[in-house]
Amino acid sequence: MTDVPTPSSRRLIIPALGGLYSGLHDLAETILRVVAGLALVTHGASKIVNPFGAAEMVEGLGFYPGAFWSPLLSATEFFGGILIAIGLLTRPASFAAMIVLLVTVWFHWITVGQGYSGAEKSILWAAIFLFFAIRGGNRHSVDARIGKEF
């Protein structure tokens, strides 16, 4: 099995940029995690004030009982987004967010019949949360500060 080259060991077209890329690697990843988490919080904020408000919608997707799934959706988006943004329990929170986004992919692509164009945004967000479910929060996270990761 071959080793994956690190940014500093790759042959760059402009070698002088190697230090810049290495220096910004963790920062760029952290910015993506924080933005993704806060975007999820934004979606969950309206749901968390009325956690049973989406019960009909989730039942319309086939998730019964809605009284169970609606608060779970609300908590996943709102509290999960906060956890992802600060980098605490990053992997399980990201995994839960990815599942929510995959359901929205199904909804837009299959249920509503919008195909790829309707599901594209959800696919991108699901991929971002898959990345953090696998990668974790990096050194700029609460997980790293407490020295424990899931």
C-alpha positions in Angstrom: 0.0 0.0 0.0 1.4 3.4 -0.9 1.5 6.4 1.4 -0.7 9.4 0.5 1.6 12.3 -0.2 1.4 15.3 2.2 0.9 18.8 0.8 4.6 19.5 1.5 5.8 16.4 -0.2 3.9 16.8 -3.4 5.5 18.4 -6.4 3.8 21.7 -6.7 3.8 23.8 -9.9 4.7 26.7 -7.7 6.7 25.1 -4.8 6.7 28.4 -2.8 3.0 27.9 -2.2 3.6 24.6 -0.2 4.1 26.4 3.0 1.0 28.5 2.5 -1.1 25.4 1.7 0.3 23.5 4.7 -0.3 26.5 7.0 -3.9 27.0 6.0 -4.9 23.3 5.7 -6.4 23.1 9.3 -7.8 26.6 9.2 -9.7 25.9 5.9 -11.1 22.6 7.3 -12.2 24.4 10.5 -13.9 27.1 8.6 -15.8 24.5 6.5 -16.9 22.7 9.7 -18.0 25.9 11.5 -19.9 27.1 8.4 -21.6 23.7 7.9 -22.6 23.5 11.5 -24.0 27.0 11.7 -25.9 26.4 8.5 -27.5 23.4 10.1 -28.3 25.4 13.2 -30.0 28.0 11.0 -32.2 25.2 9.5 -33.0 23.8 12.9 -33.7 27.1 14.7 -37.2 27.5 13.4 -37.9 23.8 14.2 -36.5 23.8 17.7 -39.1 26.4 18.9 -41.9 24.0 17.7 -40.3 20.6 17.7 -43.5 18.8 16.8 -44.2 21.3 13.9 -42.7 19.0 11.3 -44.7 15.9 12.4 -46.9 15.9 9.3 -44.0 16.5 7.0 -42.0 13.6 8.3 -45.0 11.4 8.2 -45.5 12.4 4.6 -42.0 11.0 4.0 -43.0 7.8 5.6 -41.5 8.3 9.0 -44.1 7.2 11.6 -44.9 8.4 14.2 -44.2 12.0 13.3 -44.4 12.9 17.0 -41.1 10.9 17.5 -39.3 11.9 14.3 -40.1 15.6 14.3 -38.4 16.4 17.6 -35.5 14.2 16.6 -35.1 16.1 13.3 -35.3 19.4 15.2 -32.7 18.4 17.7 -30.4 16.9 15.1 -30.4 20.1 13.1 -30.2 22.6 15.9 -28.1 20.9 18.6 -26.2 18.8 16.1 -25.3 21.9 14.2 -24.0 23.5 17.4 -21.9 20.4 18.2 -20.4 20.3 14.7 -19.7 24.1 14.7 -17.8 23.9 18.0 -16.3 20.5 17.2 -17.7 18.5 20.1 -18.8 14.9 19.4 -18.1 15.9 15.8 -18.3 12.4 14.3 -21.7 11.3 15.7 -23.2 14.7 15.1 -22.0 14.8 11.6 -23.2 11.3 10.9 -26.7 12.2 12.2 -26.7 15.3 10.0 -25.6 13.3 7.0 -28.5 10.9 7.5 -30.9 13.9 7.6 -29.4 15.2 4.4 -29.7 11.9 2.7 -33.4 11.8 3.5 -33.7 15.2 1.9 -31.8 13.8 -1.2 -34.5 11.1 -1.3 -37.3 13.6 -0.9 -36.1 16.0 -3.6 -34.9 13.3 -6.1 -37.5 10.6 -5.7 -40.6 11.9 -3.8 -40.9 15.3 -5.4 -39.3 14.0 -8.7 -36.8 16.9 -9.1 -34.0 14.6 -9.9 -30.4 15.6 -9.5 -31.1 19.4 -9.9 -33.5 19.3 -6.9 -31.2 17.1 -4.7 -27.8 18.7 -5.6 -27.6 21.0 -2.6 -28.5 18.2 -0.2 -25.9 15.9 -1.9 -23.2 18.4 -1.4 -24.2 19.0 2.3 -24.4 15.2 2.9 -20.9 14.8 1.5 -19.6 17.6 3.8 -21.1 15.9 6.8 -19.7 12.5 5.6 -16.2 14.1 5.5 -16.6 15.3 9.2 -18.2 12.0 10.3 -15.0 10.3 9.1 -12.4 13.0 9.8 -13.6 14.4 13.1 -13.1 17.9 14.2 -9.3 18.5 13.7 -7.1 20.3 16.2 -9.3 23.4 16.3 -12.2 21.6 18.0 -13.5 21.0 21.5 -12.8 17.3 20.9 -9.1 18.1 20.5 -9.1 20.4 23.5 -10.5 17.8 25.8 -8.3 15.1 24.2 -11.1 12.7 23.5 -12.9 11.8 20.3 -15.8 9.5 19.5 
